[in-house]
Amino acid sequence: MASVFIPLASVVHGGWMLSSLGALVDETSLLTWAGVLGIIVLASCIVLLRRAQALHEDTKRQLKAQEDMLGATEQRWKLLFEQSPLSIQIFDPSGQTILFNQAWRDLFRLPDEIGYAFNPLKDPDLIKSGAVEHIKLAFAGQPVRVPPVPFPVNTDPPEVRWIGGILYPVKDKSGRMLEVVTIHNDVTDTKRAEEAMLKVNQTLELRVAERTKELEEVQSNLAKALDAERDLSALKSRFVSMVSHEFRTPLGVTMSAVELLRNYSDRLPDDQKSELLDDIKNATTSMASLMEQVLVLGRVEAGKLGFKPRLIELHALVSKIVEEITSITGDKCPIELLMQPETASIQADETLLRHIFNNLIGNAVKYSPEGEKVTFSAEKDGEHLVCSVADRGIGIPDKDRAHLYEAFHRCENVGEIQGSGLGLVIVKRCVEMHSGTISFESVVNHGTTFTVKLPVFAAS
């Protein structure tokens, strides 16, 4: 039989062999060979069929393995998507939600039906915050980072959380957009921490500012106390200097007159005795006047010199003061009175006015050369009485003007002219108690004019 099985290829492709056989065998042999060939062909077909069947089974196994692998991959992707701690939301090209994971549900606390109905391109909160302008870029085909914006979250109680995100488009090989993926970034805790830190910083800055202000106030108070101490020290020095100068002269005159009267009274003529007694009287009057000024200033500063306005006759008061000053100074300077009739009666404190006019007129005479005229004028200006005292005396140097109303201060050009340095201080305090003002104009060696303005007339 081994010789019977001829390779099928030889049978098919070698027809010439059949022709040769026809010459060697008879018809029976030919039939026999035909059956053999049929068997050979059939066997070959069976082999081919089995091979095809095996190939089919192998293909099925490969397809099944690929399907299993694809299913496992899809399942793994679903697990990764659902279990991701990041909130992920996927939109179609029109902005309609097609998928979101559990982290999205935990973040926004919304039912699935509301989640699937969400469209970021149409959400009013995103439009109001301006974030939609960034989101549109992602749907236009480019990745974009949306900065955190306040977004209402469906919690109990409701709260607003700061949520940003990264959006990137997913495209096929042709560049056609398939979907847009959003990964949310909840920075609420960071934002709250920043706000808490900002509040802490603001509180610290406020405390530092308050503390700085307190320290500045302490420094200011210390500076004021130091200045006050310096002023007090200077005041004491000026007071000691004034007392030693102003008391020494009248005391010396008094002691000298007393010694002469005690030792030579029996030999002194009456006119000389009278002169010595006048010296004692004038010295005593000078010291009494000085002490009176000190006491008046003390009462004013202590608030014990009250303001008691009443109706008084200004012309009579000023005339009396002028007479007293003329008598005391020995008619040193003529005093001219220019007073409008409307100023005859005023509503003021007579005691305070006496201090004002007595010091101003007295100073004008004191610091003027003998025989020079001093002018006192008074006029009405609405509700105010405007009084001026003008002299042609030594004037006030520029360097002394800032200190003119300081106690015991005397100008550098007074020379040997006696004075306490208290008169103008008292004048200013008495003017202020009337709610008035005082000013002056002066030219050295040409004279000074003081002007006092007091509200002593009733409103029209």
C-alpha positions as CSV (number, residue, x, y, z in Angstrom):
1,M,0.0,0.0,0.0
2,A,2.9,2.3,0.6
3,S,3.5,2.4,-3.1
4,V,-0.1,3.3,-3.8
5,F,0.0,6.7,-1.9
6,I,1.5,9.1,-4.2
7,P,1.9,12.7,-3.2
8,L,-1.2,14.6,-4.0
9,A,0.8,17.4,-5.7
10,S,2.3,14.9,-8.1
11,V,-1.2,13.7,-8.9
12,V,-2.6,17.1,-9.5
13,H,0.3,18.6,-11.3
14,G,1.5,15.6,-13.1
15,G,-1.2,14.6,-15.6
16,W,1.3,13.1,-17.8
17,M,1.6,10.2,-15.4
18,L,-2.0,9.2,-16.1
19,S,-1.3,9.1,-19.8
20,S,1.7,6.8,-19.2
21,L,-0.3,4.6,-16.9
22,G,-3.0,4.2,-19.6
23,A,-0.4,2.6,-21.8
24,L,0.7,0.2,-19.1
25,V,-2.6,-0.8,-17.5
26,D,-6.0,-1.8,-18.5
27,E,-9.3,-0.2,-17.6
28,T,-9.5,-2.2,-14.3
29,S,-6.3,-0.9,-13.2
30,L,-7.4,2.6,-14.2
31,L,-10.5,2.3,-12.0
32,T,-8.4,1.1,-9.2
33,W,-6.1,4.0,-9.5
34,A,-9.1,6.4,-9.6
35,G,-10.4,5.1,-6.3
36,V,-7.0,5.4,-4.8
37,L,-6.8,8.9,-5.9
38,G,-10.2,9.7,-4.6
39,I,-9.3,8.4,-1.2
40,I,-6.1,10.5,-1.3
41,V,-8.1,13.6,-2.1
42,L,-10.6,12.9,0.5
43,A,-7.9,12.3,3.1
44,S,-6.3,15.6,2.2
45,C,-9.6,17.5,2.5
46,I,-10.2,16.0,5.9
47,V,-6.7,17.1,7.0
48,L,-7.3,20.6,5.7
49,L,-10.7,20.7,7.4
50,R,-9.2,19.7,10.7
51,R,-6.5,22.3,10.4
52,A,-9.0,25.0,9.6
53,Q,-11.1,23.9,12.6
54,A,-8.1,24.1,14.9
55,L,-7.2,27.5,13.5
56,H,-10.8,28.6,14.2
57,E,-10.7,27.3,17.7
58,D,-7.4,29.1,18.3
59,T,-8.8,32.3,16.9
60,K,-11.8,32.0,19.2
61,R,-9.5,31.5,22.2
62,Q,-7.5,34.6,21.3
63,L,-10.6,36.7,20.8
64,K,-12.0,35.4,24.1
65,A,-8.7,36.3,25.8
66,Q,-8.8,39.8,24.2
67,E,-12.4,40.3,25.3
68,D,-11.5,39.2,28.8
69,M,-8.5,41.5,28.8
70,L,-10.7,44.4,27.5
71,G,-13.4,43.7,30.1
72,A,-10.7,43.6,32.8
73,T,-9.3,46.9,31.6
74,E,-12.7,48.5,31.4
75,Q,-13.5,47.2,34.9
76,R,-10.2,48.5,36.2
77,W,-10.8,51.9,34.5
78,K,-14.2,52.0,36.1
79,L,-12.7,51.2,39.5
80,L,-10.0,53.8,39.1
81,F,-12.6,56.4,38.0
82,E,-15.1,55.6,40.8
83,Q,-12.5,55.3,43.6
84,S,-10.4,58.2,42.6
85,P,-10.1,60.7,45.5
86,L,-10.3,63.5,42.9
87,S,-13.7,64.8,41.8
88,I,-13.9,64.0,38.0
89,Q,-16.7,65.1,35.7
90,I,-17.0,64.4,32.0
91,F,-19.0,66.5,29.5
92,D,-19.9,66.1,25.9
93,P,-18.9,68.8,23.3
94,S,-22.1,70.7,24.1
95,G,-21.3,70.9,27.8
96,Q,-23.8,68.3,28.9
97,T,-22.6,66.0,31.8
98,I,-22.2,62.4,30.7
99,L,-20.3,61.0,33.7
100,F,-19.0,61.8,37.1
101,N,-17.5,59.7,40.0
102,Q,-18.2,59.2,43.7
103,A,-15.7,62.0,44.7
104,W,-17.9,64.4,42.7
105,R,-21.0,63.2,44.6
106,D,-19.2,63.7,47.9
107,L,-18.0,67.2,46.9
108,F,-21.2,68.7,45.5
109,R,-23.8,66.6,47.5
110,L,-26.2,66.5,44.5
111,P,-28.5,63.7,43.3
112,D,-27.4,62.0,40.1
113,E,-30.2,63.4,38.1
114,I,-29.2,66.9,38.9
115,G,-25.6,66.1,38.2
116,Y,-26.4,64.7,34.8
117,A,-28.5,67.8,34.0
118,F,-25.5,70.1,34.9
119,N,-24.0,72.2,32.1
120,P,-21.0,74.4,33.1
121,L,-21.5,76.7,30.1
122,K,-25.0,77.6,31.3
123,D,-24.6,77.6,35.1
124,P,-25.5,81.1,36.5
125,D,-23.0,80.9,39.4
126,L,-20.1,80.2,37.0
127,I,-21.3,82.9,34.7
128,K,-21.6,85.4,37.6
129,S,-18.1,84.5,38.9
130,G,-16.6,84.8,35.4
131,A,-15.2,81.3,35.5
132,V,-17.3,80.4,32.4
133,E,-14.9,82.4,30.3
134,H,-12.1,80.0,31.2
135,I,-14.4,77.0,30.7
136,K,-15.3,78.0,27.2
137,L,-11.6,77.7,26.3
138,A,-11.6,74.0,27.1
139,F,-14.7,73.4,24.9
140,A,-12.9,75.3,22.2
141,G,-10.1,72.7,22.3
142,Q,-7.4,73.8,24.7
143,P,-6.5,72.7,28.2
144,V,-7.3,75.3,30.8
145,R,-6.9,75.8,34.5
146,V,-9.9,77.5,36.1
147,P,-9.0,79.5,39.3
148,P,-11.0,78.8,42.4
149,V,-14.3,80.6,42.7
150,P,-17.0,80.5,45.4
151,F,-19.5,77.8,44.5
152,P,-22.7,76.9,46.5
153,V,-22.7,73.3,47.8
154,N,-25.8,71.4,48.7
155,T,-24.9,70.7,52.4
156,D,-26.9,71.0,55.6
157,P,-26.6,73.8,56.4
158,P,-25.7,75.1,52.9
159,E,-22.2,76.4,52.5
160,V,-20.1,78.0,49.8
161,R,-16.8,76.2,48.9
162,W,-13.9,77.5,46.8
163,I,-13.6,75.1,43.9
164,G,-11.3,75.4,40.9
165,G,-10.3,72.8,38.3
166,I,-8.4,71.6,35.3
167,L,-10.3,71.0,32.1
168,Y,-8.9,69.3,29.1
169,P,-10.5,68.1,25.8
170,V,-10.3,64.5,24.6
171,K,-10.0,64.2,20.8
172,D,-9.9,61.4,18.2
173,K,-7.1,60.9,15.7
174,S,-8.8,63.3,13.3
175,G,-8.9,66.0,15.9
176,R,-12.6,65.8,16.5
177,M,-13.6,66.6,20.1
178,L,-15.2,63.7,21.9
179,E,-15.5,65.0,25.4
180,V,-14.1,67.4,28.0
181,V,-12.8,66.1,31.3
182,T,-12.8,68.2,34.4
183,I,-10.8,67.5,37.6
184,H,-12.0,69.6,40.4
185,N,-9.8,71.2,43.0
186,D,-11.4,72.0,46.3
187,V,-9.3,74.7,48.1
188,T,-11.8,75.7,50.7
189,D,-9.7,74.5,53.6
190,T,-6.7,76.4,52.2
191,K,-8.8,79.4,51.6
192,R,-10.2,79.3,55.1
193,A,-6.7,78.9,56.5
194,E,-5.6,81.9,54.5
195,E,-8.6,83.9,55.8
196,A,-7.9,82.8,59.3
197,M,-4.2,83.7,58.9
198,L,-5.3,87.1,57.4
199,K,-7.5,87.7,60.4
200,V,-4.7,86.8,62.7
201,N,-2.3,89.1,60.9
202,Q,-4.9,91.9,60.9
203,T,-5.4,91.4,64.6
204,L,-1.7,91.4,65.2
205,E,-1.3,94.5,63.0
206,L,-4.1,96.2,65.0
207,R,-2.5,95.2,68.3
208,V,0.9,96.4,67.1
209,A,-0.7,99.7,65.9
210,E,-2.5,100.1,69.2
211,R,0.7,99.3,71.1
212,T,2.7,101.7,68.9
213,K,0.1,104.4,69.5
214,E,0.3,103.7,73.2
215,L,4.0,104.0,73.1
216,E,3.8,107.1,71.0
217,E,1.4,108.6,73.5
218,V,3.7,107.6,76.3
219,Q,6.6,109.2,74.5
220,S,4.5,112.3,73.8
221,N,3.4,112.5,77.4
222,L,7.0,112.1,78.5
223,A,8.1,114.7,76.0
224,K,5.3,117.0,77.2
225,A,6.3,116.3,80.8
226,L,9.9,117.0,80.0
227,D,8.9,120.2,78.2
228,A,6.7,121.2,81.2
229,E,9.6,120.5,83.5
230,R,11.8,122.6,81.4
231,D,9.2,125.3,81.3
232,L,8.7,125.1,85.0
233,S,12.5,125.3,85.6
234,A,12.7,128.3,83.3
235,L,9.7,129.8,85.0
236,K,11.3,129.3,88.4
237,S,14.5,130.9,87.1
238,R,12.6,133.9,85.7
239,F,10.6,134.2,88.9
240,V,13.7,134.2,91.1
241,S,15.4,136.7,88.7
242,M,12.3,138.9,88.7
243,V,11.8,138.8,92.5
244,S,15.5,139.4,93.2
245,H,15.5,142.4,90.8
246,E,12.1,143.9,91.5
247,F,12.1,143.4,95.2
248,R,15.7,144.3,95.8
249,T,15.3,147.9,94.5
250,P,12.2,148.9,96.5
251,L,13.6,147.0,99.5
252,G,16.9,148.9,99.2
253,V,15.0,152.2,98.9
254,T,12.9,151.4,101.9
255,M,15.9,150.3,104.0
256,S,17.9,153.4,103.1
257,A,14.9,155.7,103.9
258,V,14.3,153.9,107.2
259,E,18.0,154.2,108.2
260,L,18.1,157.9,107.4
261,L,14.9,158.6,109.3
262,R,16.0,156.5,112.3
263,N,19.5,158.0,112.5
264,Y,19.0,161.5,111.3
265,S,15.4,162.3,111.8
266,D,16.2,165.2,114.2
267,R,18.5,166.8,111.7
268,L,16.5,166.3,108.5
269,P,14.3,169.1,107.2
270,D,10.6,168.3,106.9
271,D,10.6,168.3,103.1
272,Q,13.3,165.7,103.0
273,K,11.5,163.6,105.6
274,S,8.4,163.8,103.4
275,E,10.4,162.8,100.4
276,L,11.8,159.7,102.2
277,L,8.4,158.7,103.4
278,D,7.1,159.0,99.8
279,D,10.0,156.7,98.7
280,I,8.9,154.2,101.3
281,K,5.3,154.4,100.1
282,N,6.2,154.1,96.4
283,A,8.5,151.1,97.1
284,T,5.8,149.4,99.2
285,T,3.2,150.1,96.5
286,S,5.5,148.6,93.9
287,M,6.0,145.4,95.9
288,A,2.3,145.2,96.7
289,S,1.5,145.6,93.0
290,L,3.9,142.9,92.1
291,M,2.5,140.5,94.7
292,E,-1.0,141.4,93.5
293,Q,-0.1,140.4,90.0
294,V,1.4,137.1,91.2
295,L,-1.8,136.4,93.2
296,V,-4.1,137.3,90.4
297,L,-2.2,135.0,88.0
298,G,-2.4,132.3,90.5
299,R,-6.2,132.7,90.9
300,V,-6.7,132.8,87.1
301,E,-4.6,129.6,86.5
302,A,-6.4,127.9,89.4
303,G,-9.8,128.9,87.9
304,K,-10.7,130.8,91.0
305,L,-11.1,134.2,89.3
306,G,-14.6,133.7,88.0
307,F,-16.3,135.4,85.0
308,K,-19.1,137.6,86.3
309,P,-20.4,139.8,83.5
310,R,-22.8,142.7,84.3
311,L,-23.8,146.0,82.7
312,I,-21.0,148.6,83.3
313,E,-20.1,152.0,82.1
314,L,-16.9,151.6,80.0
315,H,-16.1,155.3,79.6
316,A,-16.2,155.9,83.4
317,L,-14.1,152.8,84.1
318,V,-11.4,153.7,81.6
319,S,-11.3,157.3,82.7
320,K,-10.8,156.2,86.3
321,I,-8.0,153.8,85.3
322,V,-6.3,156.6,83.3
323,E,-6.5,158.9,86.3
324,E,-4.9,156.3,88.6
325,I,-2.0,155.6,86.1
326,T,-1.5,159.3,85.5
327,S,-1.2,159.8,89.3
328,I,1.1,156.9,89.9
329,T,3.5,157.8,87.0
330,G,3.5,161.5,87.8
331,D,1.8,162.5,84.5
332,K,4.7,161.0,82.6
333,C,2.8,160.6,79.3
334,P,-0.5,162.3,78.1
335,I,-3.2,159.7,77.6
336,E,-5.7,160.4,74.8
337,L,-9.2,158.7,74.9
338,L,-11.0,158.1,71.7
339,M,-14.2,156.3,72.6
340,Q,-17.3,156.1,70.4
341,P,-20.6,156.8,72.1
342,E,-21.9,153.4,71.2
343,T,-19.4,151.9,73.6
344,A,-20.5,153.7,76.7
345,S,-22.4,150.7,78.2
346,I,-21.2,147.1,77.8
347,Q,-21.9,143.7,79.3
348,A,-18.6,142.5,80.8
349,D,-16.7,141.6,84.0
350,E,-15.5,144.8,85.5
351,T,-12.7,143.2,87.5
352,L,-11.3,141.4,84.4
353,L,-11.6,144.6,82.3
354,R,-9.7,146.6,85.0
355,H,-6.8,144.0,84.8
356,I,-6.9,144.2,81.0
357,F,-6.9,148.0,80.6
358,N,-4.7,148.8,83.6
359,N,-1.9,146.6,82.3
360,L,-2.1,147.6,78.7
361,I,-2.3,151.4,79.4
362,G,0.2,151.1,82.2
363,N,2.7,149.3,80.0
364,A,2.2,151.8,77.2
365,V,3.2,154.6,79.6
366,K,6.0,152.6,81.2
367,Y,7.8,151.7,78.0
368,S,7.3,155.2,76.3
369,P,9.7,158.1,76.5
370,E,8.5,160.9,78.8
371,G,6.0,163.2,77.1
372,E,5.1,160.8,74.3
373,K,1.3,160.4,73.8
374,V,-0.5,157.2,74.5
375,T,-3.9,156.7,72.8
376,F,-6.8,154.5,74.0
377,S,-9.6,154.0,71.5
378,A,-12.8,152.0,71.7
379,E,-15.4,151.3,69.0
380,K,-18.2,148.9,68.3
381,D,-18.0,146.2,65.7
382,G,-21.2,144.2,65.6
383,E,-21.3,142.2,68.8
384,H,-17.7,143.1,69.7
385,L,-16.0,145.9,71.5
386,V,-12.7,146.7,69.8
387,C,-10.2,148.5,72.1
388,S,-6.7,149.6,71.1
389,V,-3.8,151.0,73.1
390,A,-1.1,152.6,71.0
391,D,2.2,154.0,72.2
392,R,5.4,155.4,70.6
393,G,7.7,153.5,72.9
394,I,10.6,151.0,72.6
395,G,8.6,148.4,70.7
396,I,8.9,144.6,70.9
397,P,11.9,142.8,69.3
398,D,11.1,140.0,66.9
399,K,12.8,137.3,69.0
400,D,10.6,138.1,72.0
401,R,7.2,138.0,70.3
402,A,6.7,134.2,70.5
403,H,7.3,134.4,74.3
404,L,5.4,137.6,75.0
405,Y,2.5,135.8,76.9
406,E,4.8,133.6,79.0
407,A,5.0,134.3,82.7
408,F,7.9,136.3,84.0
409,H,9.3,136.8,80.4
410,R,10.6,140.3,79.7
411,C,11.8,141.6,76.4
412,E,15.6,142.0,75.9
413,N,15.3,145.8,75.3
414,V,13.6,146.8,78.6
415,G,16.9,147.7,80.2
416,E,16.4,149.0,83.7
417,I,12.7,149.6,83.4
418,Q,10.9,147.8,86.2
419,G,8.4,145.1,85.6
420,S,7.3,141.6,86.5
421,G,6.7,140.0,83.2
422,L,3.2,139.0,84.4
423,G,1.0,141.9,83.0
424,L,0.4,140.5,79.5
425,V,-0.1,137.0,80.8
426,I,-2.9,138.3,83.0
427,V,-4.3,140.3,80.1
428,K,-4.4,137.3,77.8
429,R,-6.2,135.1,80.4
430,C,-8.8,137.8,81.2
431,V,-9.4,138.3,77.5
432,E,-9.9,134.6,77.0
433,M,-12.3,134.4,79.9
434,H,-14.4,136.9,77.9
435,S,-14.1,134.6,74.9
436,G,-12.2,137.4,73.2
437,T,-9.0,137.8,71.3
438,I,-5.8,139.9,71.7
439,S,-3.3,140.9,69.0
440,F,-0.5,143.4,68.6
441,E,1.6,145.2,66.0
442,S,5.0,146.6,66.9
443,V,8.1,148.2,65.5
444,V,11.2,148.5,67.6
445,N,11.8,152.2,68.7
446,H,8.6,153.3,67.0
447,G,5.9,151.9,69.3
448,T,3.4,149.2,69.8
449,T,-0.4,148.8,69.4
450,F,-2.3,146.2,71.3
451,T,-5.9,145.4,70.1
452,V,-8.5,143.6,72.2
453,K,-11.7,142.3,70.8
454,L,-14.4,141.3,73.2
455,P,-18.0,140.0,72.5
456,V,-19.8,142.3,75.0
457,F,-22.8,143.5,73.0
458,A,-26.0,141.6,72.6
459,A,-26.8,140.2,69.1
460,S,-28.8,142.6,66.9
